[in-house]
Amino acid sequence: MGELSIGVIITRGVSLQAELIHVYERFLDSLGSLDMDTLLGKISFSDIAKERIKNAIEQHTRNKAIRDIASLICGSKFGAATTHMSKLIKRLDQGVGDPCPLILIGIGKERLK
């Protein structure tokens, strides 16, 4: 009797991946005070990211700083190096994973609360 192989992958869907930057923008805007102490109390950052965030806060308006910081956070935590549905589909189209049948589940932005 043979074995049956199947893969199940649950990842961020296309709509959730696109929405994440806006989630961070809303989060940063809700903090009230946009300063390093407040941010470091909520999220950990690398030393390079801390310097970029500090510069954004000092050199830009609040709204521009929020956009820049949200982009930095989103890119470092959920960027192109991590798996999401668009990236996964590209890999599958290239033949990665053949011949194993896969069930793919992409979590959509409507699942955010």
Secondary structure as UniProt FT lines:
FT   STRAND          7..12
FT   HELIX           14..30
FT   HELIX           36..40
FT   TURN            41..42
FT   HELIX           47..59
FT   HELIX           62..78
FT   TURN            80..81
FT   HELIX           85..93
FT   TURN            94..99
FT   STRAND          102..107
FT   HELIX           109..111
//
